[in-house]
Amino acid sequence: MRAPTEAFAYRYTHYGDADVLKRHQYPLPTPGPGEVLVEVISTGINHMDAFLRNGKEDTWHDDPWPRASGSDFAGIVRGRGPGVSAVRVGSDVVGHIRTGAHASHVVLPADQLVLKHRAITWEVAGGLFLAGATALETLDDLRIGASDTVVISAAAGGVGSIEAQVARHRGARVIGTCGERNFDYLRQLGIIPVKYGEGIVERIQRAAGAPITAFIDNYGKDGREVADALGVPAERYRSSADRREVELRLLRDDPESVAHATNVLQRVVDLAGAGAFRLLVSGLYPIDDIVDAFEDLAQLHARGKIVLATRPVTRTRTLRAREVFERMP
Ligand SMILES: NC(=O)c1ccc[n+]([C@@H]2O[C@H](COP(=O)([O-])OP(=O)(O)OC[C@H]3O[C@@H](n4cnc5c(N)ncnc54)[C@H](OP(=O)(O)O)[C@@H]3O)[C@@H](O)[C@H]2O)c1
């Protein structure tokens, strides 16, 4: 196969819904000093990508236009600039970038990559960064351990499913809020499912049979009141707003933040490689179906992650683990 001479990236010229994303073709870039060229194989989508694109998140409001999209990716190193020795051409890697991962290739500093473990499939590797790092940071911040009984909201979603599994791996008892359709999924992971909505406090108390020691609210509606009613100390509650801060910190591109994010990504990849958690990819979309993928995410009922693939084996969308009954009339 001849090496490609062109690359593409999804970009947008103004704030808006996913349909502002347009495929932009350009000559294959050359990495500069300290940089590598990575061919992207898989790249995850996150709510934060959508918030940056629709203007809800304005931390980088003075970024120039057009803007790129996406921060998670996994791929193969195709070129190295001067001074790069840590990774080789041909290495399988997982990386993080503030924006620009929804593309065929990325050029970025080599210190934003870690090696992909063989045990991790491409589709999973591409969805690990922002969800995995956010989950790990939140558990570390709360020092979740074996003496905890922790409630995690949206426990079947991207961040929640990793948080819940890693908390279990640390020996905690985990109660996950979800819709009934996800009860079996969470039970299989050793997580006690509790349906969200009215009466949730009593349901959690019945399911826990012990005091709740920590509460992580991913969903961001009534978490504070529920945690208060459960008697969770304020210092052991993390809100959706706290999660926003964690995600923004992981995306910052000053040297200290980049080094920190790479460190956390390495730990996420090590945990995934060791089987401490299994990231379920319940929607794998060809990258050119990026608009459909974001619309799927916006339904707020993804199980695990939604990931884009640059080399899908088929143009037919791969829908996994969202059982057949969900597609029945
Ligand atoms: N504050 C921020 O800046 C920030 C940043 C990123 C994300 N978020 C928010 O965090 C949430 C989760 O994000 P994610 O990426 O982890 O999830 P995700 O992969 O989009 O999954 C969404 C999950 O939310 C669950 N869910 C739906 N309605 C719920 C409700 N009323 N109560 C509790 N859970 C509910 C769904 O469970 P069922 O399918 O079982 O119903 C699903 O598993 C989203 O709402 C997102 O907007 C906030």
The ligand as a Gaussian input file, in Angstrom:
#p B3LYP/6-31G(d) Opt

LIG

0 1
 N      -20.480000      19.544000      33.759000
 C      -19.770000      19.293000      32.684000
 O      -19.000000      20.101000      32.171000
 C      -19.909000      17.960000      32.049000
 C      -18.878000      17.479000      31.272000
 C      -19.079000      16.287000      30.630000
 C      -20.274000      15.606000      30.790000
 N      -21.229000      16.118000      31.557000
 C      -22.521000      15.425000      31.712000
 O      -22.285000      14.204000      32.384000
 C      -23.276000      13.267000      31.995000
 C      -22.666000      11.923000      31.764000
 O      -21.668000      12.013000      30.800000
 P      -20.924000      10.683000      30.295000
 O      -20.079000      11.068000      29.170000
 O      -20.335000       9.962000      31.430000
 O      -22.189000       9.841000      29.929000
 P      -22.751000       9.258000      28.577000
 O      -21.767000       8.302000      28.081000
 O      -23.328000      10.298000      27.707000
 O      -23.963000       8.424000      29.194000
 C      -25.086000       9.024000      29.647000
 C      -25.567000       8.188000      30.802000
 O      -26.457000       9.013000      31.531000
 C      -27.428000       8.179000      32.121000
 N      -28.611000       8.953000      32.434000
 C      -29.576000       9.398000      31.578000
 N      -30.499000      10.071000      32.282000
 C      -30.109000      10.032000      33.610000
 C      -30.641000      10.561000      34.826000
 N      -31.780000      11.258000      34.846000
 N      -29.971000      10.335000      35.981000
 C      -28.814000       9.620000      35.995000
 N      -28.270000       9.108000      34.863000
 C      -28.907000       9.320000      33.683000
 C      -27.691000       7.138000      31.063000
 O      -28.149000       6.000000      31.713000
 P      -29.403000       5.166000      31.170000
 O      -29.138000       4.914000      29.722000
 O      -29.350000       3.990000      32.046000
 O      -30.632000       6.015000      31.340000
 C      -26.328000       6.926000      30.404000
 O      -25.683000       5.790000      30.901000
 C      -23.966000      13.853000      30.778000
 O      -25.235000      14.317000      31.205000
 C      -23.107000      15.016000      30.384000
 O      -23.843000      16.076000      29.797000
 C      -21.085000      17.260000      32.212000

